Amino acid sequence: MKFVDQAIIEIVAGNGGAGAVSFRREKYVPLGGPDGGDGGRGGNIVFVGDNNVSTLYDVRYQKTIKAENGENGMGANKYGRSGKDAIIRVPVGTLIYDVETGELMADIVRKKQKFVAAKGGKGGRGNAKFKSSVNKAPRYSQDGISGESKKVRLELKLLADVGIIGFPSVGKSTFISVVSNAKPKIAEYHFTTLVPNLGIVEGSDFIPYVIADIPGLIEGAHEGQGLGHRFLRHVERSKFLIHMVEINPARKSPVDDIEMINRELRLFNSELSEKEQIIVLNKKDIYSDEQTDMIDELRKYAADKPYFEISGVTREGVKELLSFVGKKVIEYRDKDSEPDMSDD
């Protein structure tokens, strides 16, 4: 399974059914008159936000999605049955564009949100509808109207289950490259990651989940410094966060790093700093005895929080971290799947 964040498909709504030409002919009913029923409406193409769908993988390989046509009308004033809508379930955070015009048609931002992207055609009227004082026996009806068809582009905005935040070069890209299918650019300088890298983490003891390596943050990000608002907007979309730190001689301490980044989150949006965080000390394999005091300070700071020490290079501690994160993802998905009494 691989992460797919874009798909182009053709959608075709159902055609309306044709109206019927029919006349009432019963032994004891003289001058029965026209009784042709209307055709049924064609089915719509409907996109629905679904928290249980995390990628566009399945949609991508359906080149054309069609809704059902409406049935033709029948005699005895019987209407044709309406065609069934084609329901396309997409992840929350999906943008729907019209390929021909480039217009943004819809932004699916919540579960159960529905968007009719292509409307089914109306059914044609049967000859019973054309009866008048001057034409008591019309011998014609309407054809059904064709359903809308268009080519759409689906794009999935960053809606990772968990985002990895931290200073530039703390090892976020290395970590995501060894635990998922993402292939980020890795180098020892600031802002190697210019856009979020996404990957799917899979394991035998947890469900697959989407993880995002979010561009590194610096002081002043809430004012647009560094990658600024681009970073912070992506943080908003994650359910919870891995806050990755290192011990870097160029900075005071990992505790100071955590507090500075949380301050930037709070200044940009007070709700961001309240997101649950898992504190992760990376690069465990390179620290010397001289850094023991900083590690002890970090352990004390994180005493009441989920805390892990890992090495993205040697993979020490990585399995335990991923298992914990996988269980946490299930908790959050279960919360999101609780019945929403405000929606039908």
Summary of the structure (lengths in Angstrom):
residues: 344
radius of gyration: 29.0
end to end distance: 32.2
largest distance: 107.2
contacts: 1180
relative contact order: 0.14
helix: 24%
strand: 24%
